[in-house]
């Protein structure tokens, strides 16, 4: 650990999304869902919305986080990682910070998305460079270089987007997660030296206990498990039975709701399941292959799950039973999505096509569709929606901001 400077005590560091912010990976609640409702009115039917700006950020999978008028993301130029802070209205660079960074084998560039909380931005580089920056000025506050044995696989690099709440920075590595202190990066709990899977941590409540769910990998690297731990102490609360999957390649984030958690994998073994958890217990409610997502993510809306299966099918699955309600072709194995105002915003994996469809179990209904990127359109990264602006990112590093704000 290399502390750069000591911060004053930060009280109430749990982020609070103000208005339409998108301050971290998968949005305000890490669910992939925005509370915005009128955005689609800014996208004319049969047409396309105005492009507010385009810019380049370098290779990677880092999505865009938005807090007030600042947008944050990361990219790699072949020699170094760079953290960008952009004006969300114009795309102009407000500040940037870089550090030397080597390559990785599979899809070079940062996998992690910045988290904005308490006036700081927390980033994780592809080789474990955990950093805290001043959100407004970009000055470095502290730096911790995580050891290589924490990553799921040397080919993947470090994939987790930091969860920042209650004075802790939590990452999805180790046998039950890893927590560091927000103020200086000191290890608090979970520093066991073991590799984690590729899934970012997700908070939950269990009665009066605040917890965080993660996916751990066994030493053989042949199985993963979902584990729930107490937020402040890392004490294990529950754990699922081992789930067959290779190399920690559980890459689709967890959906946690009302004492249940949904896991999906598709690297070597296609499977999805819902588990019911409680203190000391976690039992399977249902399991099948109906929504086996690979690198994309899943949203839960009014009792139904929506996501892009590894086969490239956009699917709707019943949350209670796991039954498939409908499937639509054409989104690629790396397709991903977010949701807002009762609609899905889907980004296709290979061609980067942006599609808006109704979030309804009654059947697939497309409402809008457009080509977004001018360069190489391949992407693994879901869009971000904040203040009527939809920001998309290609793997090659092209950022495109669509202005969906309604005119008076």
C-alpha positions as CSV (number, residue, x, y, z in Angstrom):
1,X,0.0,0.0,0.0
2,X,1.3,3.5,-0.9
3,X,-0.7,6.2,1.0
4,X,-0.3,9.5,-0.9
5,X,-2.0,11.7,1.7
6,X,-4.3,11.4,4.6
7,X,-7.9,12.5,4.1
8,X,-10.0,14.2,6.8
9,X,-12.7,11.9,8.3
10,X,-15.5,11.5,5.8
11,X,-18.9,11.2,7.4
12,X,-21.8,9.5,5.7
13,X,-19.8,8.3,2.8
14,X,-22.5,6.2,1.4
15,X,-23.2,7.7,-2.0
16,X,-26.6,9.3,-2.5
17,X,-27.7,9.7,-6.1
18,X,-29.1,13.2,-6.5
19,X,-31.7,13.5,-9.2
20,X,-30.6,11.7,-12.3
21,X,-27.0,10.8,-11.4
22,X,-25.4,7.5,-12.4
23,X,-22.5,7.5,-10.0
24,X,-21.2,3.9,-10.3
25,X,-21.3,0.7,-12.1
26,X,-24.9,-0.2,-13.2
27,X,-26.3,3.0,-11.8
28,X,-27.7,4.5,-8.5
29,X,-28.5,1.2,-6.9
30,X,-26.2,-1.1,-8.9
31,X,-29.2,-2.7,-10.5
32,X,-28.9,-1.3,-14.1
33,X,-32.1,0.6,-13.6
34,X,-32.6,4.4,-13.8
35,X,-35.5,6.3,-12.3
36,X,-35.8,8.6,-15.3
37,X,-39.1,8.4,-17.2
38,X,-39.3,11.1,-19.9
39,X,-36.1,10.3,-21.7
40,X,-37.7,8.4,-24.6
41,X,-39.6,11.6,-25.7
42,X,-36.2,13.0,-26.7
43,X,-35.8,10.2,-29.3
44,X,-38.1,10.9,-32.2
45,X,-40.0,7.8,-33.4
46,X,-38.5,6.7,-36.7
47,X,-35.5,9.0,-36.2
48,X,-32.4,9.4,-34.0
49,X,-31.7,11.7,-31.1
50,X,-29.0,14.5,-31.4
51,X,-25.4,13.4,-30.7
52,X,-24.2,15.9,-28.0
53,X,-20.6,14.8,-28.4
54,X,-18.1,12.1,-29.3
55,X,-14.6,11.6,-27.9
56,X,-12.0,8.9,-27.4
57,X,-11.0,7.3,-24.1
58,X,-8.7,4.4,-25.1
59,X,-9.4,0.6,-25.1
60,X,-11.4,-1.0,-22.3
61,X,-14.7,-2.0,-20.9
62,X,-15.1,0.8,-18.3
63,X,-18.6,2.3,-18.4
64,X,-19.3,5.9,-17.7
65,X,-20.3,7.2,-14.2
66,X,-22.0,10.5,-13.9
67,X,-22.2,12.8,-10.8
68,X,-23.8,16.2,-11.3
69,X,-22.1,17.7,-14.4
70,X,-19.0,15.4,-14.4
71,X,-18.6,12.1,-16.3
72,X,-15.9,9.6,-15.4
73,X,-14.4,6.6,-17.3
74,X,-11.1,4.9,-17.9
75,X,-9.1,3.7,-21.0
76,X,-5.7,2.2,-22.0
77,X,-3.5,3.6,-24.8
78,X,-1.0,0.7,-25.0
79,X,1.3,2.1,-22.3
80,X,-0.8,3.5,-19.5
81,X,-4.3,3.6,-18.0
82,X,-6.0,7.0,-18.0
83,X,-8.8,8.1,-15.8
84,X,-10.9,10.8,-17.5
85,X,-13.2,13.4,-16.0
86,X,-15.4,15.0,-18.7
87,X,-18.0,17.7,-18.8
88,X,-21.1,15.7,-19.3
89,X,-22.8,18.4,-21.5
90,X,-19.9,18.9,-23.9
91,X,-17.5,16.0,-23.6
92,X,-14.6,18.4,-22.8
93,X,-11.9,17.0,-20.6
94,X,-11.9,18.6,-17.1
95,X,-9.0,16.5,-15.8
96,X,-7.2,13.3,-16.6
97,X,-4.8,11.2,-14.6
98,X,-2.6,8.4,-16.0
99,X,-0.2,5.7,-14.6
100,X,2.0,3.2,-16.4
101,X,0.1,-0.1,-17.1
102,X,1.1,-3.2,-19.1
103,X,-1.1,-5.4,-21.3
104,X,-3.3,-8.4,-20.5
105,X,-4.0,-11.4,-22.7
106,X,-7.8,-11.1,-23.3
107,X,-9.2,-7.7,-24.4
108,X,-6.7,-5.2,-23.1
109,X,-7.8,-2.3,-21.1
110,X,-9.6,-1.5,-17.8
111,X,-12.6,-3.7,-16.9
112,X,-13.7,-1.6,-13.9
113,X,-16.0,1.4,-13.9
114,X,-15.2,4.4,-11.6
115,X,-17.3,4.9,-8.5
116,X,-18.1,8.5,-7.3
117,X,-18.7,8.9,-3.6
118,X,-18.1,11.6,-1.0
119,X,-16.2,13.9,-3.3
120,X,-13.9,11.1,-4.4
121,X,-13.6,8.9,-7.4
122,X,-12.4,5.3,-6.9
123,X,-10.9,3.4,-9.8
124,X,-9.3,-0.1,-10.4
125,X,-6.9,-0.7,-13.2
126,X,-6.5,-3.8,-15.2
127,X,-3.4,-4.9,-13.1
128,X,-4.9,-4.1,-9.7
129,X,-4.1,-0.4,-9.4
130,X,-6.7,0.8,-6.9
131,X,-6.8,4.6,-6.7
132,X,-8.7,7.3,-5.0
133,X,-8.9,10.7,-6.7
134,X,-10.4,14.1,-5.8
135,X,-13.6,14.1,-8.0
136,X,-13.4,17.8,-8.8
137,X,-9.7,18.4,-9.3
138,X,-8.3,14.9,-10.1
139,X,-5.6,15.1,-7.4
140,X,-4.5,11.7,-6.1
141,X,-5.5,10.9,-2.6
142,X,-4.1,7.4,-2.1
143,X,-3.0,4.4,-4.1
144,X,-2.9,0.6,-3.4
145,X,-1.5,-1.9,-5.8
146,X,-3.3,-5.2,-5.3
147,X,-1.2,-8.4,-5.5
148,X,-1.6,-10.5,-8.8
149,X,-3.0,-13.5,-6.9
150,X,-6.2,-11.6,-6.2
151,X,-7.3,-11.6,-9.9
152,X,-9.5,-14.4,-11.2
153,X,-7.1,-15.2,-14.0
154,X,-4.0,-13.6,-15.4
155,X,-5.7,-13.4,-18.8
156,X,-8.6,-11.4,-17.4
157,X,-6.9,-8.8,-15.1
158,X,-8.8,-7.1,-12.3
159,X,-12.5,-6.8,-13.2
160,X,-14.5,-5.4,-10.2
161,X,-16.1,-2.0,-10.0
162,X,-15.7,-0.8,-6.4
163,X,-18.7,-0.7,-4.0
164,X,-18.2,2.4,-1.8
165,X,-20.5,2.7,1.2
166,X,-20.2,3.3,5.0
167,X,-16.6,4.2,4.9
168,X,-15.5,1.1,3.0
169,X,-14.3,0.3,-0.5
170,X,-15.3,-3.3,-1.2
171,X,-14.1,-5.5,-4.1
172,X,-15.2,-8.9,-5.2
173,X,-12.0,-10.8,-4.6
174,X,-10.9,-13.3,-1.9
175,X,-13.0,-16.1,-0.4
176,X,-15.5,-13.6,0.9
177,X,-14.6,-10.2,-0.5
178,X,-12.0,-7.6,0.3
179,X,-12.7,-4.3,2.2
180,X,-10.4,-1.2,2.4
181,X,-10.8,2.0,4.3
182,X,-12.1,4.9,2.2
183,X,-9.9,7.5,4.0
184,X,-6.5,5.9,3.3
185,X,-6.8,2.5,1.5
186,X,-5.9,0.4,4.6
187,X,-7.2,-3.2,4.6
188,X,-10.1,-3.7,6.9
189,X,-11.3,-7.3,6.3
190,X,-11.0,-10.2,3.8
191,X,-7.3,-9.8,3.0
192,X,-6.8,-13.6,2.6
193,X,-4.8,-13.6,-0.6
194,X,-7.2,-15.7,-2.6
195,X,-8.5,-15.1,-6.1
196,X,-12.1,-13.9,-6.6
197,X,-14.5,-14.5,-9.5
198,X,-15.3,-11.7,-12.1
199,X,-18.5,-10.4,-10.4
200,X,-18.7,-7.0,-8.7
201,X,-20.1,-6.8,-5.2
202,X,-23.8,-6.1,-4.5
203,X,-25.2,-4.8,-1.2
204,X,-28.3,-6.3,0.4
205,X,-30.3,-6.2,3.7
206,X,-30.9,-9.3,5.8
207,X,-33.3,-8.1,8.6
208,X,-31.4,-5.5,10.5
209,X,-28.1,-6.6,9.1
210,X,-26.5,-4.9,6.1
211,X,-24.6,-7.3,3.9
212,X,-22.8,-7.6,0.6
213,X,-23.1,-10.5,-1.9
214,X,-20.1,-11.6,-4.0
215,X,-19.0,-14.6,-6.0
216,X,-16.0,-16.6,-4.8
217,X,-13.9,-19.2,-6.5
218,X,-12.6,-22.4,-5.0
219,X,-8.8,-23.2,-5.1
220,X,-9.3,-25.7,-7.9
221,X,-10.7,-22.9,-10.1
222,X,-13.5,-25.3,-11.2
223,X,-16.3,-24.0,-9.1
224,X,-17.8,-20.7,-7.8
225,X,-20.2,-19.9,-5.0
226,X,-22.3,-16.9,-4.1
227,X,-21.4,-15.7,-0.6
228,X,-23.1,-13.1,1.6
229,X,-21.1,-11.3,4.3
230,X,-21.7,-8.7,6.9
231,X,-20.9,-5.3,5.5
232,X,-18.8,-3.8,8.3
233,X,-17.0,-7.0,9.4
234,X,-16.8,-9.4,6.5
235,X,-18.3,-12.1,8.7
236,X,-19.9,-14.8,6.5
237,X,-23.7,-14.9,6.7
238,X,-24.5,-17.5,4.0
239,X,-23.0,-19.4,1.1
240,X,-24.5,-21.3,-1.8
241,X,-23.4,-24.8,-2.8
242,X,-20.5,-24.9,-5.3
243,X,-21.5,-24.0,-8.9
244,X,-19.6,-25.6,-11.8
245,X,-17.7,-23.0,-13.8
246,X,-14.1,-22.6,-14.9
247,X,-11.4,-20.0,-14.1
248,X,-13.7,-17.7,-12.0
249,X,-15.5,-16.7,-15.2
250,X,-18.8,-15.8,-13.6
251,X,-19.0,-12.5,-15.4
252,X,-22.7,-11.4,-15.1
253,X,-23.5,-9.4,-12.0
254,X,-25.8,-10.7,-9.3
255,X,-29.4,-9.6,-9.0
256,X,-30.5,-9.4,-5.3
257,X,-34.0,-8.8,-4.3
258,X,-36.2,-9.5,-1.3
259,X,-34.0,-12.2,0.3
260,X,-33.2,-13.9,-3.1
261,X,-30.2,-13.8,-5.4
262,X,-29.9,-14.6,-9.1
263,X,-26.7,-15.9,-10.6
264,X,-26.0,-16.7,-14.3
265,X,-22.9,-18.0,-16.0
266,X,-22.0,-19.2,-19.5
267,X,-18.2,-19.5,-20.0
268,X,-18.0,-23.3,-20.0
269,X,-21.4,-24.3,-18.4
270,X,-24.6,-22.6,-19.3
271,X,-26.8,-22.2,-16.2
272,X,-28.8,-19.7,-14.2
273,X,-30.5,-20.1,-10.8
274,X,-32.3,-18.2,-8.0
275,X,-31.3,-18.8,-4.4
276,X,-33.3,-18.0,-1.2
277,X,-30.9,-16.8,1.5
278,X,-31.1,-16.2,5.3
279,X,-28.9,-16.3,8.3
280,X,-26.6,-19.3,7.8
281,X,-28.6,-20.7,4.8
282,X,-28.8,-20.4,1.1
283,X,-31.0,-22.8,-0.8
284,X,-31.8,-23.1,-4.5
285,X,-35.3,-22.0,-5.6
286,X,-35.0,-22.9,-9.2
287,X,-32.3,-23.6,-11.8
288,X,-32.3,-23.9,-15.7
289,X,-30.5,-22.6,-18.8
290,X,-33.2,-20.0,-19.9
291,X,-31.1,-16.9,-19.2
292,X,-27.4,-18.0,-19.2
293,X,-25.6,-14.7,-19.7
294,X,-21.9,-14.5,-20.5
295,X,-20.5,-11.0,-20.0
296,X,-23.7,-9.0,-20.1
297,X,-26.0,-8.2,-17.2
298,X,-29.6,-8.7,-16.1
299,X,-32.3,-6.3,-14.8
300,X,-35.3,-7.2,-12.7
301,X,-38.5,-5.3,-13.5
302,X,-41.9,-6.0,-12.0
303,X,-41.3,-9.7,-11.4
304,X,-39.4,-10.4,-14.6
305,X,-35.7,-10.7,-15.5
306,X,-34.4,-9.3,-18.8
307,X,-31.0,-10.0,-20.3
308,X,-29.0,-11.2,-23.3
309,X,-28.3,-14.9,-23.3
310,X,-24.9,-16.2,-24.6
311,X,-26.7,-17.3,-27.7
312,X,-27.5,-13.6,-28.5
313,X,-31.1,-13.9,-27.6
314,X,-32.7,-11.1,-25.6
315,X,-34.9,-12.9,-23.1
316,X,-37.6,-12.4,-20.5
317,X,-37.8,-14.9,-17.6
318,X,-40.2,-15.0,-14.7
319,X,-38.4,-14.2,-11.4
320,X,-40.5,-16.5,-9.3
321,X,-40.4,-19.6,-11.4
322,X,-37.6,-19.3,-13.9
323,X,-40.0,-19.9,-16.8
324,X,-39.1,-18.2,-20.1
325,X,-41.7,-15.7,-21.3
326,X,-40.2,-14.7,-24.7
327,X,-36.9,-14.5,-26.6
328,X,-35.7,-12.3,-29.5
329,X,-32.7,-12.9,-31.7
330,X,-30.0,-10.5,-32.9
331,X,-28.1,-9.1,-29.9
332,X,-24.8,-11.1,-29.8
333,X,-23.3,-13.1,-27.0
334,X,-21.8,-10.0,-25.4
335,X,-25.0,-7.9,-25.6
336,X,-25.9,-6.0,-22.5
337,X,-28.6,-3.6,-21.2
338,X,-29.9,-1.1,-18.7
339,X,-33.5,-0.1,-18.1
340,X,-35.5,3.1,-17.5
341,X,-39.1,4.2,-17.5
342,X,-40.5,0.7,-18.3
343,X,-38.2,0.2,-21.3
344,X,-35.0,-1.7,-22.0
345,X,-32.0,0.0,-23.5
346,X,-30.0,-2.8,-25.2
347,X,-26.5,-2.5,-26.6
348,X,-25.6,-5.3,-29.1
349,X,-22.2,-6.9,-28.6
350,X,-20.7,-7.2,-32.0
351,X,-22.2,-4.2,-33.9
352,X,-22.9,-1.9,-31.0
353,X,-26.5,-1.4,-32.2
354,X,-28.6,0.5,-29.7
355,X,-32.2,-0.8,-29.3
356,X,-35.1,0.4,-27.1
357,X,-37.8,-2.2,-26.3
358,X,-40.7,-2.4,-23.9
359,X,-39.9,-4.1,-20.6
360,X,-43.0,-6.4,-20.6
361,X,-43.5,-10.1,-20.3
362,X,-46.2,-10.0,-23.0
363,X,-43.7,-10.1,-25.8
364,X,-40.8,-8.3,-27.5
365,X,-41.8,-4.9,-28.8
366,X,-39.0,-2.7,-30.3
367,X,-39.6,1.1,-30.0
368,X,-36.3,2.7,-31.2
369,X,-33.1,1.5,-32.9
370,X,-30.0,3.2,-34.2
371,X,-26.3,2.7,-35.0
372,X,-24.2,4.6,-32.4
373,X,-20.5,4.2,-33.1
374,X,-18.6,5.6,-36.2
375,X,-15.5,3.4,-35.6
376,X,-15.2,-0.3,-34.5
377,X,-18.6,-0.9,-32.9
378,X,-17.8,-4.0,-30.8
379,X,-18.7,-3.4,-27.1
380,X,-19.1,-5.3,-23.8
381,X,-20.2,-2.2,-21.9
382,X,-23.8,-1.1,-21.0
383,X,-24.8,2.5,-21.6
384,X,-25.2,5.0,-18.8
385,X,-28.3,7.2,-18.4
386,X,-28.1,10.5,-16.5
387,X,-30.0,13.7,-16.8
388,X,-31.5,12.9,-20.1
389,X,-28.1,12.0,-21.6
390,X,-27.3,8.4,-22.7
391,X,-23.6,7.7,-22.9
392,X,-22.4,4.6,-24.9
393,X,-18.8,3.2,-25.0
394,X,-17.2,0.9,-27.5
395,X,-14.3,-1.4,-26.6
396,X,-12.0,0.6,-28.9
397,X,-12.8,3.6,-26.7
398,X,-15.3,5.7,-28.6
399,X,-17.6,7.6,-26.3
400,X,-20.9,8.8,-27.7
401,X,-23.4,11.0,-25.8
402,X,-27.0,11.1,-27.0
403,X,-29.0,14.1,-25.9
404,X,-32.5,12.8,-24.9
405,X,-33.5,15.9,-22.9
406,X,-37.0,17.1,-23.8
407,X,-37.2,20.6,-25.2
408,X,-39.6,23.1,-23.7
